[in-house]
């Protein structure tokens, strides 16, 4: 049976004869209720397809309906015949059609992006034709470059999370940390920390290579292995009664390279045995002897690690504040939150208004004055929240957190 309207021809076709081309939806998800509906009522919404040169009907939209009809042994199903598409057009049609239905996963969407990319479409062209953000397309394409990341994407990670995993594809430990962080809800914080560690490690490695090439002895030891109080053989030059010029010929001359809080490489000159080389240690404590015990070393490590964690969290908070400041409308509890801050933490709101750390200005950006009442609420609340961020700017803040801070 065939009927024709002004745009398409409706035909009734044996579903077992229909050709199912590769679909961007990798799992048809034929749940029991859906199959039962097709068994009892048939295919209510016509499938969309096209005829090839040999007359065979191919599915463009409606793979699930076709498979369910085959499974329930329907004799025919209705099919609207459309014009034969090119390959890119076929993929895009499937993506748009699946996007309007439930269950189209990020893994399938990224697979669609990859197929279109292999056909020669740029990220901008893919974004335009699939009504996606260019950034999402780029993230999806990046995620498809690694089998490990593809597996995690298929397991439920978002495209954005998978793109971050792709950044660390050569670091199995980092990937494991990120995957675990998705379960804890700390993915952004973990990613920020890992990026800081990676950049710091690169900076330190580059500086070590430079110094080594110059013939400088670089010690591979953690900074807490150098004690200012005279209990260790090694000591930083700034604690001794000499300077770099005088120390240049000392047999104990060496340097350590560590990362600063900003992720830059910092070099510090040390003497590997200040007593044996005849130096005085101005910071030596009278009567101090022996190296730090394990508890003291553990505490130093704890402080260093917590400082790093705080800096990573700071990056995540600042990113959130910048995004919040760009909102067009305020969340429903914005007025209540602002009122609470004004009542319970006026000094922090005052800090945001004074902008003494420059955080409010950095968060708000330029040309961000409120033009509507909704934007005015965002503007006021951002200033108040930036005031809290002023309080948290010091890396040592974690040492003094109270229950009120955590509320």
N, C-alpha and C positions, 0 to 999 in steps of 0.2 A: 504494500500500500504506500502511495506517495502523494503528499500534498505540498503545495507551494505557496509561500507568502512573498511579500515584496523584497525580502532580504535573503531568506534561506529556504532550502527544500527540506521538508520533513519526510523521512523514510523510516520504515520499520524493518529492522535487520536482526538476523539470528546472531545473538551475542557471541556464540562460539566462533563465528566467522570474522569477527572484528579484530583488527590488528592493534595490539597494545604497544605503542612505541615506548622507548625509555622515558620514564616520568620523573620529574624532580621530586615528587613524593615517593620516597624509597619504601615506605610501608603503607599499604593500602588501608590498614586498620579496619578490617571487616569484623566489627563487633557483632555479637549475637543479635542485638536488637535491630541493627541495621539490616542484617541478612533476613531476619524474620519479616521485617516490613516489606522488603522486596519480594519475598516468597508469597506474602498474603495480598499485596496490593500492586505488585509490579513496579516498574521504574516510572515514577510519577513525573519527574523532571527530565526532559529529553537530554540525552548525551549530545555533545557537540563534536563533530568529526569532519573528515574530508575524504574524498575518493582519490586514490592514486591513479597513475596512468593505466594500471591493469584492472581498475574498477573496485579494488579492495577498499573497505572503509577503515580508516584509522581514527583513533580517539584523540581529540584535543583536550576535551574537558569531560570528565565523568568516568575515570578509570575505576573508582570504587563501585559505581553503579553497574558498570559492565561486568566486573568480576563477581559481584553479588548475583547478577542475573545468570551468569554461567553456573555458579554454585547452586542456585535454586532451580536450574533447568528451565528458565523462561524461554519460550519459543522465539519471541522477538522482543526488541526494545526500541523505543523511539529515538531517532538520531537526526539532529539538524545538521545538514551538510553545509559547510562553509568553504571559502576559497582555500586552496592548498597553500599553507604558509611556508616561508623559508624556515631553516632550522632555528635561527635566533628567535623568529616570531613565535614558533611553536613552544619553545622553552619559556619565553616571556608570558605567553598566554596561560600556560600551566601554572606559573608562579603567581600571577595575579589572581587566577581562579582559586588556587589553593589558599592564598592569603586571605581570601574572603570566607573561608571555611575554617572550622576549628581543627586544631591538631597539626598544622603545618609547622614543623620544627625549625629551629635555627640551623640545625645540621643540614636539613634539606634546602633551606634558603641559601646557605653558603655553597652547597653543591650546585645550585642553579647559577649562582654568580660565577662559579668556576667554569661551568659549561659555556656560559656566554663569553667569558674571557678567552677561552680556547678558540672561540669562533672569531676572535679579533676585536671584540668590543672593549673599549676602555672603561675604566671605573666610572667616569662621568657619564658615558653613554648608557651603561648598565643602570646607574642610579636614575637617570632620566626616564628610561623606558620601563623600569619596574617600579617607579614611584618610591624609590628608597633613598636614604641619605647616602651621599658619596662616602662618608666616613664608614658607614656600616658595610658598604660594598668592599671597601679597602680592607676592613677588618676581616670580613668573610673570606676574601681571597688570601690574606695572610694566614688565616687559620687552616686553609686547605693545603698549605705547602708542607705540612708535617703529618706523618701518619699518627704519631702520638697525640698530637693536638686534635686530629680528625676523630680519633677514638673517644677522646674526652668530650668533644663537641657532640658526638652521637649519644654519649651517655647523659647529656643534659645540660652541659655548660652553655651559656649564652655566647653569641658571636663576639661580644665585647670581651668576655672573659677568655674565650679561646684565643683571641688576638693577643692578649697579654701572655698567655701560655706560649704562644709562638715566639715571643721575644726571648724566652728563656729555654727554648727547645734543646739547646746544647748543655743544659744544666739540669740533670735529673732530680737533684735534691730540691732545686727551686720549683720545678714543676710539681713535685710531690707536696711541697709546702703550700703552693697556690691551690691545688686540688683540695687539700685538707681545709684550707681557709674558706672554701665555698660552703663547707658544712658548718663552720663556726660563724659565718656571716662577717668575716674579717678580710674578705678578698682584697678590697681596695687598699687597706692598711698594709697587708702583706706585700702586695705589688709595689707599693711606694717604698717600703723598707728594702725589698730586693733590688729595686732600681738604684737606690742610694748606695747599697753595698757594691753593686756592679760598677757604678761609676767611680766610686772610691777606690775599688780594687784596680781599675784600669789606670787611674791617676797615679796610684802608688807604684804599680808595675812599671809605668813609663818613667817615673822618677828614679826608680831603682836601676833600670837599664841605663839611664843617662849617667848616673853616678858611677856605676860599675865600669862603664866605658871610659870614664875619666880616671879610673884606677883607685877610686875611693872604696874603702872597706865598708860594706853595708851589712849590718847585723840583722839576722832574721829572728827577731825575738819580739814578744809582745811588750808594750810599753810598761805594763805593771811589773816586768822583770827588772826594771831599773829603779832603785830606791834612793830617795833623796836624803834619807835619814842616816846614811852611813852603814846600813846593815848589809849592803851588797858591795861586791868588788867594783861593779860598774856604776857610773854616775853621769848625769848630764853635765855638759860643760858649764852651763849657767849656774851650777852649784859649786863650781870649783874656782880656785884662785888663779885663773888663767883665761885667756881669750883665744879665739880661733887662730889668730896669727901666731901666738906663742905656742899653741898646741899643735901646730902643723907638723912639727918634727917628732912629736911624742909617739913612741911605739904602740901606745894604747889608743891612738886616734881611730875613731870609727863613727859611723852615723847610723841612726835608725830612721826609717821612713814610715810615717803613719798618716792616716786620713784625718783631716779636720772635720768639724761638724758640717761644714759646707761641701764635703766630698772632695776637697782638694788635697794634694799631697803636701805634707809638711815634713821637713828634714830637721832633725836635731842631732848635733854633734855630741858624742859621749867619749868618755875615757873608759876603756874596758877594765882597767885596774888602777884606780886613782891613787891608792895608797902606795902600791909598788912603784908607781911612776912619780912619786914625790909631790903630789898635789894635796892641798888642803880642801876639805869639803865644808863649805860654810853652813850647809843645812844639816850636817851630821848631828845627831842627838847624842849627848854625852852618855856613855854607858850602853848605847844601842849595839846589839850584836846579833849576828845570824840573819838569814833571809826571812822574808815574810812567811808566816805559817800558812797552811792551806786555807784556813778560814779567812785570813786577811786577803789572800789572793782571790778567793771566791767573791769576797765583798767588792774588791776592785773590779772584777769582771762583771759583777751584777750592775754596778754603777754605769760602766761603759755601755753594757747592753741596753739598760733602761734608757740611757740618754739617746741611743740610736732609735729605740722604739718610739720615744717621744717625738723625735724629729720627723720620723716617718708619719706618725699620727698627725703632726702639724700640717704636713703637706696635704693629707686627705681632708682635714678640717678646712683648710684655706680653699681647696678646690670646691668643696661643698658650698662655702660662703659665696664664692664668686658665681657659682651657678645659681644660688638662691637669689642673689642680687639682680640677676637678669630675668627673673620670672615676671610674667605680665600680670599675674593675679596672686593674691596672698592666700595661703592655706586657711582653712576655716577657723583654726584656733590662733591665728596670728594676733588678733587684738587681745585675747586672753593672755597669751605668752608675753606680749609687750607690757601689759598691765602688771603681770607678776614680776617681771624684771624691774619695772619702775618702783614697785612696792618693796621688793625683797633685796634688790641689788642695785640701788641707785648709783653707787660709786662706780660700778662697772659700766653702766649706761653713760655715766659722765666721762669715763675713760674713752669710750667709743666716740663721744662728741668731741673730746679734746684731740683725739687721734695722735696721742703722744708717741706711739710707736710707728705711725704711718700705715697701720694695718687697715684702718677704715678706708683710707684713700685708695690703697691697693685693691681692696675688695670691691669697692663701689665702681672703680674705674672713672673715666671722664665722660661727661655728657650724659650722666645717669640721673639727673634731677627728675623728680616725679612729675609726670604729665597728667596722670589720672589719679583718682582717689585710691584705686587698687594698687597702683604703683607707689603711692605715698605710704601705704601700709608696709609694703616691702622695703621701701627706703628707710623708714623709721626702725623697723625690726632688724634690718641688716646693721644699722649703726649700733643698736643695743647688743646684738650678738658679736659684733666686732669688738665691742668693749670687753666682753668675756674673753675673746681671743687675745686681747692685749694682756690680760692677766696670765694667760697660758703661754705667752711668748717665750718666757725663760725656759731653757732646757731643763733646769732643775725643778720645775714646777711639780713633777711627779713625786718628789720627795715630801711635798707638803700638802698633798691632796687630802680633802676631808670628805665626809659623807655628803655635805652640801654641794661640793664640787661635782660629785658623781650623780646628783639628782637630775 
